[in-house]
Amino acid sequence: MFTINQFAKGALLALSMAAVIPGIANSQAVKKGIKNIVLVHGAFADGSSWAKVIPLLQSKGFNVIAVQNPLTSFEDDVAATKRALALMEGPVLLVAHSYGGMVITEAGNDPKVAGLMYVDALIPSDGESVSDVIKPYPPSPGNTEFQQDASGYLSMSSKGIDSYFAQDLKPEERRVLYATQIPWAAKATLTKISKAAWKDKPSWCIIGLDDKTIPPTLTRAEAKMINAATLELKTSHVPMLSQPGKVADFIIAASQKL
């Protein structure tokens, strides 16, 4: 006969399983798809551009590397990204911001790369440079704030950071971006890629609707060109800093489709 004590034990077991099973389901959901993410920064920046996104991905069990591109030439930046890819075991989702889109379009031909994600990024086709990609469009307000030094390196003015690059960040964050920016070799804007990796691999795009450095008219046209799944956010040029949760969620969703 089934006693009251046995019934109570059974009820407790059922409650325990109800609590455990959703956790198991969530764990299994996270395990789907690839687990390696390589993040590539853009001009005037370094790997800390992804500082708010990285812990969100790591908390879900992803292996994450943020590339430190030297910004001394396009070739040097591609080489740095390839070194990061070499450290990963298994397939990789390669994610880039801004000028980093140029870099991953070349480096993404690496056989380890399973997919590409562009975050407010430039996306070239075969044989195109930065100058080629932006040429059909009027200069953005942000581009007018590029300053070139005697050595041929570009920096972003304080006004550019405040008004056109990261206008939705707190003032203290904008000051840090200005103070820590890495000058970008102007010659990198003229170097043409060889073969566009997005032609053979699935791609995703995040578009900042308030981006005043790479305008939405350009990023929308790029997304259409590469037939990318797209997320539009009401952000400046740096959504990974202003809305890191939504960027991380989009990266996770993309990884689960690979």
KAZIJO-V45173 format. One record per residue. N is the residue number from 1. PHI is phi in whole degrees, 0 to 359 (none if undefined). Layout:
[[N | PHI] [N | PHI]]
This chain:
[[1 | none] [2 | 276] [3 | 277] [4 | 296] [5 | 297] [6 | 296] [7 | 297] [8 | 297] [9 | 297] [10 | 295] [11 | 295] [12 | 298] [13 | 297] [14 | 296] [15 | 295] [16 | 297] [17 | 295] [18 | 297] [19 | 285] [20 | 281] [21 | 302] [22 | 302] [23 | 297] [24 | 297] [25 | 299] [26 | 296] [27 | 298] [28 | 294] [29 | 297] [30 | 292] [31 | 283] [32 | 292] [33 | 77] [34 | 273] [35 | 242] [36 | 252] [37 | 235] [38 | 246] [39 | 253] [40 | 239] [41 | 275] [42 | 256] [43 | 291] [44 | 65] [45 | 224] [46 | 215] [47 | 298] [48 | 291] [49 | 306] [50 | 258] [51 | 300] [52 | 275] [53 | 274] [54 | 305] [55 | 296] [56 | 293] [57 | 287] [58 | 297] [59 | 294] [60 | 262] [61 | 90] [62 | 279] [63 | 271] [64 | 235] [65 | 232] [66 | 258] [67 | 292] [68 | 252] [69 | 291] [70 | 287] [71 | 63] [72 | 272] [73 | 191] [74 | 298] [75 | 298] [76 | 295] [77 | 290] [78 | 296] [79 | 298] [80 | 296] [81 | 293] [82 | 295] [83 | 295] [84 | 294] [85 | 299] [86 | 296] [87 | 282] [88 | 272] [89 | 259] [90 | 99] [91 | 293] [92 | 229] [93 | 265] [94 | 259] [95 | 241] [96 | 221] [97 | 248] [98 | 57] [99 | 304] [100 | 304] [101 | 298] [102 | 298] [103 | 297] [104 | 286] [105 | 293] [106 | 274] [107 | 294] [108 | 292] [109 | 287] [110 | 303] [111 | 297] [112 | 287] [113 | 281] [114 | 265] [115 | 198] [116 | 232] [117 | 230] [118 | 248] [119 | 249] [120 | 44] [121 | 241] [122 | 274] [123 | 231] [124 | 273] [125 | 259] [126 | 306] [127 | 70] [128 | 252] [129 | 251] [130 | 304] [131 | 300] [132 | 294] [133 | 294] [134 | 270] [135 | 305] [136 | 289] [137 | 243] [138 | 298] [139 | 303] [140 | 282] [141 | 304] [142 | 296] [143 | 296] [144 | 287] [145 | 259] [146 | 286] [147 | 237] [148 | 258] [149 | 267] [150 | 293] [151 | 269] [152 | 86] [153 | 249] [154 | 258] [155 | 228] [156 | 259] [157 | 292] [158 | 300] [159 | 298] [160 | 299] [161 | 298] [162 | 292] [163 | 256] [164 | 231] [165 | 251] [166 | 218] [167 | 294] [168 | 261] [169 | 267] [170 | 293] [171 | 306] [172 | 292] [173 | 290] [174 | 296] [175 | 294] [176 | 294] [177 | 301] [178 | 295] [179 | 290] [180 | 257] [181 | 298] [182 | 257] [183 | 302] [184 | 245] [185 | 298] [186 | 300] [187 | 295] [188 | 294] [189 | 285] [190 | 253] [191 | 281] [192 | 267] [193 | 285] [194 | 268] [195 | 241] [196 | 281] [197 | 295] [198 | 295] [199 | 291] [200 | 241] [201 | 225] [202 | 296] [203 | 223] [204 | 227] [205 | 225] [206 | 250] [207 | 242] [208 | 274] [209 | 288] [210 | 251] [211 | 289] [212 | 249] [213 | 252] [214 | 242] [215 | 292] [216 | 303] [217 | 299] [218 | 284] [219 | 293] [220 | 293] [221 | 296] [222 | 296] [223 | 301] [224 | 293] [225 | 300] [226 | 263] [227 | 57] [228 | 270] [229 | 290] [230 | 233] [231 | 239] [232 | 256] [233 | 234] [234 | 278] [235 | 222] [236 | 280] [237 | 286] [238 | 236] [239 | 297] [240 | 291] [241 | 260] [242 | 271] [243 | 222] [244 | 298] [245 | 298] [246 | 290] [247 | 293] [248 | 298] [249 | 298] [250 | 292] [251 | 296] [252 | 297] [253 | 299] [254 | 295] [255 | 298] [256 | 283] [257 | 262] [258 | 256]]
